[in-house]
Amino acid sequence: MYYNKVDICGVNTAKLKTLTSEEKKALLERTRQGDAEARARLIDGNLRLVLSVIQRFGSRRENLDDLFQVGCIGLVKAIDHFDLEREVEFSTYAVPMIIGEVRRYLRDNNSIRVSRSMRDLAYRALQTKEKLGREKNREATIEEIAEELGEKKEDITTAMESIVEPISLYDPLYNDGTDSIFVMDQISDDSCCDDVWLEDIALREAMKKLSERERAIINMRFYKGRTQMEIAAEIGISQAQVSRLEKAALERIKKQI
């Protein structure tokens, strides 16, 4: 994504400072006493933590500067709310705060608009899911979440699904070092039929010039609506090979037409 980028929001990530546990504790104590300089040093000394967190969201097509700024908001909240009496490292407390802030930003900026009431229910459900998970030492079920919140199971399911980030048909699912396999390569199309293809004489002539294996792949892929995985299993080669043969065959067809 952007991780070779050194400058983020005017910050040189190659020169980010780090603090020891003792330094963090001392700065936190001074911050609690209203020392603005200590607070600024504490923020500056934990920016590398923010950078490491936002790298988890690298598969999303978000601007790294925006994610970094949002992550810094989470860091500031963690600094302001951290309890010095807790027997945990500051980073252990800060990471979930930063992640939560980034996730809220991504949900609120989702390209699919979700009503405020639906989004609020989804957030409540997620918080309840985490709470029940800690109590039960396992992942809570939809039924348990619904019962805890006093909501219908169907409403909880709909709300949680509404905030899931949509994926593109062109998002890569697999790469063997050469060709990527995309989401669209896994989708069947039952609406395809022989008549649509065979009406075009030029296409039929181009098909004749393909190898037997290429013709079989094109036939199964576009006449019968098979996925690349299904074709690979049937003819005994890898899905990556099917992808390469399909693309090569289509290029040859285009040149012939």
N, C-alpha and C positions, 0 to 999 in steps of 0.2 A: 504494500500500500504506500505509506509515506515514510517508512522508518529509516530511510537513508537521509531524510531531511534533518539537518542539524538545528536550524532555527525554527522554533515554534513560539508564536505569540511574542516574538522579540527575545526569547530565552534561548541561549545556546545550550542545547541538550548534551553536547559533548563535555560541557564543563559544569554540569549540575553537581552541587555539593551533597555530601552525605553526613549524617550526624550519628554519633554513637548513642547507645541507650542512655548513658549517663548525661550526655549533652542534651538529649531530648527531655529528660526528666527535669533537669535544671531550668531549661527554657520554659517548659510547661508551668513550673512553679512560679517563675518570674512573670509569665503571661497572666496567671491567675491574680497576680498582684497589680495588674494593670500596666505592665511594662510593654509598651508598643514596639520597642526595638526588638525585644525578645520574641514577640509574636511574629514579627516580620522575618526574623532569622529562622524561626521554627517552620514557617511556610516555605521559605527559600530552601531549607535543608531537607524538605520532604517532596520536592517537585519530581525527583526521580521516581518516587513511589507513585505519583499521579501518572507519569509517563508509562510505567510498567502496567498499570491498571488499564489504561485506554488502549493498549496494544491488544487486549483481549477482544476488542471490538473491531479488529482490523478487517473482518470480512464484510463490514457494512461500508457503504459508499458515503461516509460522512467526512466532513472536513476535519482534519486532525487538529487544527487550531481551535475549532469550536469545541471539540471533545476535551481538549486540554483545559480550556477555560472552565468548562462545566466540571471537570474533575477537580480543579482548584477550588471551586465552590464547595464541593464535598469535603475537601481537605480542611478548609477553613471551618466548616461546621464541625468536623471531627475535633479540631483543636479547641473550639469554643465549648464543646460538650463533653470532652474527655474527663473522666473522673480519676483523679490522681490516686485515689484509694483502691482503684481496681488493680488486681494482681495480674494484669495483662500488659503486653507490649503495646505502645501507642499504634504501631503499624497494624497490629491485629484488629484494633478497633477502627482504624481509619480506612482500611481497604473496603469493608462492606459499605461504609458511608460514601466513599467515592464511587463505587460501583452503583449504588442506589441512585446517586445523583445523575450519573450518566444514563442509566436505564430510564429514569423519569424523563430526561431530555429527549431520548430516542422515541419514547412512547408518545410524548406530547407533540413531537414533530413528525409523527408517522404520516406518510402520504395519504393514508386512508383515515378520514376524520371520524372519530368516535365521540359520541355524546359525553358530556362531563359526568352525568350520573352513571353511565356504563363504565367509564374509566375509573371513577371513584370506587365502584363496586369491585372492579378488577384489582385495584390496589389493596382494598380491604381483604380480598380473598387471598392475595399473595402474602400479606402480612400474617393472616390467620394460618395459612399453609406453613409458613416458617415457624410460627409459634407452636402449632400442633406437632410439627416435625421434631422440634426440640423436646417436647413433652413425651412423645411416643417413641422417640429414637427410630423413626421410619418416616417415609413420605406419607403425608395425610391424603386421604381419598377425597374426591369431590363431595361425596355424601357427608363426610365428617366436617368439611369446610362449610357446607351449606347449613348443616345443623348448628354449628357454632355461631354462624352469623344470623340464623333465623331466616334464611333465604331459600328459594327454590333451587334444586340442583340444576335445572335447565338454565336458570338465570346466571348462576355461577359459571357454568360451562361457557355460555355465550359471552359473558363479560371477559373471561380469561382468554378466549380465542380472539376477541376483538383487538387485543393489544399485542398480538403476535406480529412481529415484523414480517411483511410479505416478501417473498423471494421473486427474483426475475427468472424468466424462462432461459435467460442467458447466463445465469450463475453457474460456475463450474462445479461439478460434483466429484470429478476424479481427473487426475492427470498422471500419465505414466512416463512423463518426461518429454513427450513429443506432442501428442494431440490431447486436448481437454475434452471431456464428455460433459455436456451441459444438461440442465434440467429438461429442456425440450427434447433431448435425445431419448428420454425415458418415457415419453408420452405417446400413447397409441392414438390413432385417428381412425375410428371406425367409419367415418363418413367417406373415406377414400374408396373408390371403386374402379374396376378395370375400364369401364366405359369412358371415364373422364380422361384417362391416359391414352386409350387406344383410338380416340377420335383424332388425335394428332398424328398424321402420317410421318412427319419429320421425326417425331419422338420415337415412333416404332422403328424407323430405320436406324436411329442412333442407338437404340437398345440392342439391335442385332449385332452391333460392333463391339459390344461389351463381352468380357469373358463370361463363362458359364456361372462362376461364383458371383461376379458382380451383378449379373442379371437376376440371380436368385435373391441377393440381398435387396436390390431395388424393388423386386416384385413383392417380397415379404414386407419391406419397410413401408412402401407407398400404396401398393395394391391391397395388402391385407392388414395394414395398420399395426404391424408388430413393433415392439420396442427393440432397441439394439441388444439389450440383454437377452430377450427371447430369441432373437436371431442367432446370437452367439452360442446359446445353449443348443440350438437345433443343428447348427452346422459344425459345431465343435471347435470354435476358435474364440479368442478373447474378445471382450466388448470393444477394447481399444482398436483391435484389428478390424472389427466390423465398421467402426467409425471411420477409420482411414480408407477402407475400401469403398464405403458409401460416398465419402467426399470426393475421392478420385473418380468414381463412376459418374457422379453428377457433373463434375468439371468436364469430363469427356463428352457427356450428353450435351452440355451447354455449347461446347465448341462445334459439335456436329450440327446442332440446330442453328 
